[in-house]
Amino acid sequence: MKKFLLFTIIMITSTFQAQQVMTPELLWKLGRVSVLGISKDGKNIVYKVSTPSVEENKSNSKYYTISVDGGNATEIEKEIASTLVSNKNSNLNGFILSSKEVKTEKVLGKDFYPELDKSQAQVYNNLDYRHWDTWNEGKHNHVFIINNKGIETDILANEPYDCPQKPFGGDEDYIWSPDGSKVIYVCKKKFGTEYASSTNTDLYEYNVTSKTTKNLTEGNLGYDVAPQFSPNGDLSWLQMKRDGYEADKNDIIVRHKGIDINLTAAWDGTVDSFTWSKDGKKVYLLAPINGTKQLFEVNFPGLTKIAVRVNQITEGQFDVNQIIGFNGNNVLVTRSDMNHANEIFSYDLKKKSWNQITNINTATYSKLVLPTVEKRMVKTSDGKEMLVWLILPPNFDKTKKYPTLLYCQGGPQGALSQFYSFRWNFQLMASQGYVVVAPNRRGMPGHGVKWNEDISKDWGGQAMNDYLSAIDNVAKETYVDTSRLGAVGASYGGYSVFQLAGIHNNRFKSFIAHDGIFNLQSMYGTTEEVFFTNWDMGGAYWETENKAAQKTYNEFNPINLVNNWNTPILIVQGGKDYRVPIGQGLEAFQAAQLKGIKSRLLYFPEENHWVLQPQNGIVWQREFFKWLKETL
């Protein structure tokens, strides 16, 4: 009897544990992996795990090593971690590359009037007065060479330009040549309004001996980034051709014997990142494909007549996010899917098999009942096949009715793949009882270059029809409660929500827009990267002879459709979002309030285009689901 009772208790406890689902609080306890590299002896992977602390409102980090073959991880001190991997910032002579901000121009009131040192004035004569989430105070990132005597040389001395690039560039923006005699660095050597209107970064070569600099990519007008040398000493990099188009096709260029070879020119895809094989005969690359991100390879033919072919290596319902390095026949990568945050994996190139190396969050996921992620193809209004991700709640029962969310992706040309977001988390949404519909609408990479480009200058056109095709298709399922449909999204996804609010014909019962673009005219007048609005909107709103621009501002501007609004809407806005500035959210909220529509403003004064602080993240999640509970 006692044994039976004990068995019953164990079974009940196990069942209870197995029925746990993802919650906002649990999501913000997950560890987040960052890889430092492979140890110098090639035996171990060195990585960092950052775990948010809601109580402290920050993330705490620990450092580890683990065998390239897997096994138990060993915790190490931060100072030790950096010594275990090769220092790519050091050359053969022991000279070191580093970067820091340097004051290059007068901006502040006290710069002009030193006696008024308490002045808070800022004086600007050009654009680029603010970027992402900071105001320009006349400081720029510069690269320094530090010799073995500790003497520093600023290789951009007196230049008002940035390397690393702001806001997200790091030490990948500058490298040594193989012989250590030169530094190759990425820089957009444009100033002020010209800087804000262009994507024309170039690769520059600084000669350590002569202290002279030359532009290596002057002939290309778009992005030139991510320089690295092949094992044979050839410079290679990623290149976009068109100035002002930040989502142009990204190609791998190799400068071999003075000739630039485009390895991916004939391939109907775009490259995220790449690395060379150890023998220099192949390049491995990551790229979006059919709603995922996968590992590819391309052969390097040199100047021979051998055909260049891009081949997909991995395939599955996951994203390969980073190439770490190689271990014999294995390539070491990070991998995620909609139910699992990034972990380190090893992929055997010969056996075509996977081995999970780290298990940072495995124990947590093992206690959860997970959503089901399905892929379906939906016919669009113009007769195309569109991939749609469908995320079904844990313990899904097709005989029940579920509230359903249309997820609108940002970008507008960001891939809707098997990513694992710590805010827009599909696992979390589905675990709260919602069916999630996530369409790979027009504008997303991974479905050919044309599909990717079709959204530019057509924001409110076919992409909106694609959204409606997706939700209408899924709404035919008996398990979808068509009286409880919502649409949610951020950035361009927030724009999509504002636009749908004016054209949805009462399909949706609730909307959530985060940092969305509401008024295209004021967006053009206040956003910082003007090249983006010039390209995607077609130009300035005052260009009355510009047909593309006038169509955008007249037909695709959500503010022009507010008279049709009749649905509850939650509007989220970051105070330090200079990409989609605060006026966008405030204008939308004020319009909804004055029309008497149930609406709420969730404002984060210290957050930018994202929500980064743990406590703010929890508030975001709680308000998100609170709103849906109230309105759906």
N, C-alpha and C positions, 0 to 999 in steps of 0.2 A: 504493500500500500504506500509506504513512504517513497519507494523507488518510483512508483507510478506518479505520485504527487510531484516529486522532484522533476521527473521527465516532463510533466505538464507545464510546470513553471518555466522550465528551460525553453520549451516550445513556444509558449506565449511571449516570453522575453525576446526570443529570436525573431518571431513574427513582428513584434512591435518595432524592433531595431530595423528590420528589413523594410518597414513601411515608412521610414523617415524620408523626407524629400528636401530638396535644396531650399534654403531660406536666405534672406538678405544677410542675416547675422552670420550664417555658416559660410556664405560666399566670401565674406570679408575676413574669414579666418584661414582661407586657403593660401598656401605658399606659392610664390611666383618665382620661377627660375630664370636666372641670367647666367649665361655661360661666359667664363673668362677665356677659356681655350683649352688646348691639350698640353699636358706637361712637356717639358723639354725632352724627356726620355721617351715620350710617346706612349707611356703606360697608363696615364690617368687623365680624366677630364676634371678640370677645376671649374667650380661654379658657385654661384651665390643664390641663396633663397631668401627673398624678402617676404615677410609676413606682416600684414597690417595689424596695428593695435588700435582698436576703436577707443579704448580708455585713454591712451596717450596721444591719439589722433596723429599717428605717424606710422611708418613702417620700420620694423627692425630686421636687420640682416645677419645671416650666418653664412660662413664659407665652408665648402666641402671639397674633398676629392673622392673620386670613385673610379674604379678600374674601367678601361675602355671596353672590357668584356662584361661589365656588370658586377654585381656583388654588393657588399655593404659599403656605405659611404662613411668617410672619416671627416669629422669636423676639424677645421684648422683655423688659425688666426688670420685676420684680414691681411696683415703685413706679410705673412708667409705665402698667402695665395698669389700675390702679385709676383713673387720671386720664382714661382714654379713654372710659369708660362714664359715663352720667349717674349722679350721686349721689342716689339716691332718699331718702337720709337728710338731705338739705339742703333747707330751704324757701326761699321768695322773699326772705327777709331775711338769708339766709346762716346761719341757726341750724342746728345739726347735732343729729341724734339718734344716741345711742349707748347701749350697755348694759354693765353690769358687776355683779358680785356685791357685795351690801351685807350687813353683819351686822345682823340685826334681832331676834335672840332669844338668850337664854342657853341653851347646851346642854352645853358642855365643862365639866369639873370646874374648870378655872382661870377660867372665866367667873364661877362662883359663889364660888370661893375663890382670889383672885388670888395669895395667898401660896404656894399649892401649884401653882406654874407648871409643874412636871414631871409633874403628874397626867395620866393618859391616860383618865380617866373621862369618860363621856358620860351625860347624864341626860335621859330622855324622859318626858313625861306624856301623849303622844298618839301615834297612828300617823304615818306618813310619816317614820319615823326613818331610813329609807334608801330609795333610788330608783334603779332600773336597775343602776348599779355604784358608787354613792357613798353614804356616810353623811351624813345631815343634820347639819351643824355650825352651824346657826343662820344660814346665809347664803342670800340670795335674789337672783335676777336682777332688777335694776331698770333702767328706761329713764331716760336723762338728756337734757335739752335743754342744749346748750352754745351760748351766745350769741356774738356777734362780738367780745366782750371776753374770752372764755374762761371766763366764769362758768357753773358747772354748776347745773342745777335737777333734783332727783330728783322725777319726777312720781308716784312711789309711796312717797314719804318715810314712813318708820316703818311701812310695811305689810309683813306677813310673807307676801307673795305673790310669784309669779314672772312676769315678762315680760322676755325670752322664756320660753316654757314649757319646763320641764325634762321629759325630758333632751335633746330634739332640736330645740327651737325656735331660730330665728335672727332675723335682722332682718326677715323676712317677717311677724313678729308685731307690728310697729309701723310706722305710716305717717303722713305729713303729710296734712292736708286740702289740697285744691287751692289754697286761698288762704293756706296756711301759718299759719293762726290756731289750728289745733287738731291734736292728735295722737290718732289712733285706735290702740288697742292691745288685744291679746288677753290675758286673764288669768282664772284660776280663783280667785276671791276666797273661797276656803275654806281652813280651817286644820286641820292635824292629821288626826284620824280622819275628819272630814267630807271633807277633801281627798282622802284615799285611797279614799273610797267613791263619788266623784262624777266625772262627765265634764263637768260644767256650766261650761265656759268661756264668757265673754261678751266682747263688744266694748265697750270703754270709750272715752269721748271726754274728753280733757283740754283745757281752754281755756287757752291760753298767757297771755292777759291777766288773766283772773280767777283763774287757778290752781285752778279747780274741775273736778270730774270727775263724769260721769254715765254710767250704764249704758244702752247703746243696745239691748241684746237681752235685757233682764230677763225677758221673757215666755217665752223659749225655755229649756228645761231641759237640753238636750244640748249638744254641741259647737257653738260659733260661732267660726270660725277664718278665716284667709286673707283679711283685708280688702283691698280695692282699690277705687279710684274709677274709674268709667267716664269716657270722654272728655267726657261731658256733665255730670260732677260728681256722679253718683249713687253712693252707697256700695253695694258688693256684697261678698258673702262666702259661705263654705261653711257649711252648717248641718245638724246631726243633731238630731232632735227629742227622743229619749228619753234621760233621764239614766241613766248607768251602762252604756249600750250603745255600746261604742267602735267597733263595725262596723255601725252603723245606716246606712240609706240617706243618702247625702251629697247635698244639693241646693244649687243656686245661688240665692241670695236677692239681689234688687235693691230697695233702698229708693228709690222714685221718688215725688216729691211727697208724702212722708210715708206712703206705702203700701208695704208689703213684698210684692213679687211673687216667687213661687217659679217659676223658669223650668223646672225639671225635675220638678215634682210629679207630672205624669201619665206620666212616662217610667219604664219598668221597668228602671232602671239606677242606678248610683251614680257620683258624680263624683270623680276623683282630684285634678284641678287645672283652672284655667281662666284665660283672659285675654280682654280685650275687643278687638274689631276697632278699627281706627283711627277709623272714623266713628261708633262707638258703637251701630251697628245690630245687631250680632251678638256673641255670646260663643262663643269657641272653647274646647273642653274636651277633656280626656283621660279615658278610662274603660275599664275592662275589658269585653271582649266576646268570647265564644266562645273562651276560651283565649289571647287576645291583649289588647293595649292599643292603642286606636285613637284617632284624632282625630275629634271630632264638632263640630257647630255648632248653636247654637240662636238663633233670632231674638229680638230684644227688642221687644215690641209697645208698651211704655209702658202708658198707660191706655186704649188703643184696644181694639176687639173683635177685632183680628187674632189668629188662633189661634197658639199657641206650638208650634213643632215642633222636635224634636231630630233632626238628620240625621247619619248616619255619613258621614264624608268619605273616610277612608283604609280600605283593606282589604288584608290580606295576612298572611303567616306571619311576623310581626314584632311588636315592641312599640314604640309611640311613647311616649317616656318624659318628655319635657319640651318645652314650647312656649317657644322663645327669643324670637321676635318675627316681624316681617314685612318683606318686601322686595318691594314692588310686589304682584304677584299670588301671590307665594310666601310660604309660612309656613316658618319655620326651626325645626327640631326636633332632638332627639336620638332615635336609633333603635337597637335591638338585636334580636338573635334568639338562639336557642340555640347557634348556631355563631359568633356575632360579638358582641364587646363594643360598648358604646355608641360611636357616631360621630355627627357633626353632618351632618344632611341638609337639603335644601331640597325642599319639595313645592309644585308648581305647581297652584294651586287651580282654574285654568281647564283646563289641559291634562291634569291628573290624572297628572302624571309626577314621578318622583323624580330628584334629583341629589345624589350623595354629595359633601359639602363637604370633610370631613377624612378622612384615611387614616392614622390613628395606628397601627393594627395591621394594615393591609392587607398589607404585605410579609410579615409573619409568617404570616398565614393562607394566603397564596398558596403557601407551601411545604408546607402540610399537606394530607393527604387527610382530608376532613371526614366526620363521621357524617351519616346521612340522618335527617331528622325527618319523621315521618308523623303525620297526624291520623286517628283512627278513632273511630267512635261505637259504644259498648257498651251493651247492654241491662242495666239494673240489676235487682236482685232485686224491686223494686217496680214494674217495667215502664217506667221512665223511660229516656230516651236520655242517655248521659253521654259527654262528650268526653274522650278519652284521648290524650295525646301518647306516641308510640312513637319512641324514639331508637335507631337501629341503628348498629352499629360501622362504622368506615371499611372499605372493601373488603368490604362485607357479602356473604356467600355463603349464600343460603337453603338450600343443601344441607348446610350444617354445623350443628352444635349449639352453642348459646351459653348461658353462664350468664346469668341474667336477674334484674334488680333491680326491685322495686316501690318507687317513690319516694313517700314520704308527706310532703305539704306541711304547713308550720306555719301559724300564724295564731291560731286555726284558720280564720279567714276571709281569709287572704291569697290573692291571685290566683295560680294556676299558669298563667302566661302564657309568652310567649317571652322571659323574662328571661335575663340572662347573669350568673350568680353566680360569684364568685371562690373559693367553697368548694364549694357544692352545684352543681357544674358538670356538666351533662349531657354536654357535648362531651367532657370529660375522662373521665367514667365510660365512655362508649361507646368512646372511643379506647383504653381498656385492655381492650377485648374483651367488654364487657357490653351486653346489650340492656337498655334502661331503659324502664320502664312508668310513666308519670306521669299518673294520673287526676285529672280535675277533679271530685272527689267532692263530696258534699253539703257546703255551707258556703262555697263559693268564689263570689266576685262574677263577674259577666259572663254569668250564665245566668238572670237574673231575681232579683228581691228575695226571693221565697219560697225558691228554691234556696239563696241566700246565708244566710237565716235558719234554715233547717231544722236546722242543727247545734247551735244553742244549746240547752242542757239535754238534748242527745241525743248526747253525745260518742262513746259506745261503741255507738251504735245503727246507724242507716242508713249513716253514713259508713264504718263497718267493713265493712258488706255491700258498699258501693260499691268499696272496695279489693279485696275478694275477687272481686267480679264482674269487675273489670279484669284481675287477674292470671290468673283462670281462663280468661277469654276469650283472652288472648294466649298462654297456655300450650298452647292447642290447635294453635298453629303448629308445624310440623315442625322449625323452626330453634331452638325453645326447648328447652333441656335441663331437663325438669321435675324432675330429681333435683338441680338446682343453682339453686334459687330463693332469693333473699334479699330482705329488706325493710329499708329505711333511711329515716331522717328525723330532724328536729330540732324542738324545742319541742312544739307539738301533734303534729308528725310523730314526735317521740320518744315522746310519749304513745301514739301509734298503734302504734308498734313494740312497746312494753310490753304494750299491750292485745292486739295480734295474737299475741304470744308465748303468750298464754293460751287463744286460741280458734282457732288456724290449722289444727288437725287435721293436723299434720305436712306442710303444704304447703311450708314454708320450711326451709332448711338453715342459714341464718345471719341474724343481726339486727345492726343498728347503730342505737343511739339516742343522739342528741346533745341534752343539756340537756332531756331529756324529763320529763314529769310522771308519776311512778310511784305516788305516794300522795296522793290528792286531799284527804284530811283534813289532812295536814301541809302540803300546798301551800296550802290555805286559811289555815293558821295562820302562814305565813311569807312568802308573796308580798307585794309592796308595793302593787300596784294592786288593791285589794280589790273595786272596782267590776267588774273583769273576772270574778273568781271568783263574785261575787254573781249576775251576769247569766248567765254560761255554765253554771255548775253549779247554779244555781237558788237558792242561798242557803247558809247555814252548815250544817255537818254536825250541829250540836246541835238544829236545828229539826225535831224528830221529827214534827210535824204537816204539814211542808212536803213534799208528795208528790214534787215535781220534784227537790228537793234529795236526799231519801232515795233516790230511784231512781238518781241520779247516784252517790252515795257507795257504794251497795250493789251496783248492777249494772254500773256503768261504771268501777270503780276497779281499775286493773291489779294493785294489791297483793293483791286478793281472789282473783286467778287464778294466783298464783305456783305453786300446787300443780300446775298443768298445764304449767309450763315444762319444756322438755326439749331446748332448742336453743341452740347457742353464741350468745353475745351480747357485743358490744363496747359499752361505755357511756362516753360522753364528757361531761365536766362542767367548766364554768368556775367558778373559785373566787370571782369577783366577779359572778356571775349572781344578782341579787336578784329578778329576775322569776320564774325557776324555780330556787330556791335549792339549794345544794350537797347538802343532805340527800336530795333526790330521786335524784340519781345514786348517792350512797353507799348508800342503802337498797336500790336495785335491784342494785347490784354485790354487796353483802353477801348478799342473798337468793340470787343465782345461785351465788356461791361456796359458801355453806352447803348448797345443794342438790347440789353437785358438778358443776355445769354449766360447761363450758369458757366462761370469761368473762375480760374484760380491762377495766380502768379506765384511760382516758386522761384525765388531769387537767391543767388549765391554771390554775395559781393566780392569774395576773394577768389572765385574760381574763374578759369578761362573758358575755352571752347569745350573743355572736359570737366569732369568732377573728380578731383584727385585726392582730397582729404578723406580719411576713413569715415569720420562722423558725418561729413556732408554726403558721402556715398550712401550711408545707411538712411539718412533723411530722404535722399533721392529715391531709394527703393521703397521706403515706407509710404511716401507721398504718391509714388507711381501706382502702387497697388491699392492704396486708400482711394484714390480717384477712380480707379476702375471699379472698385467695389461699390462706390457711390453711384456711378453712372452706367455701369453695365449690369 
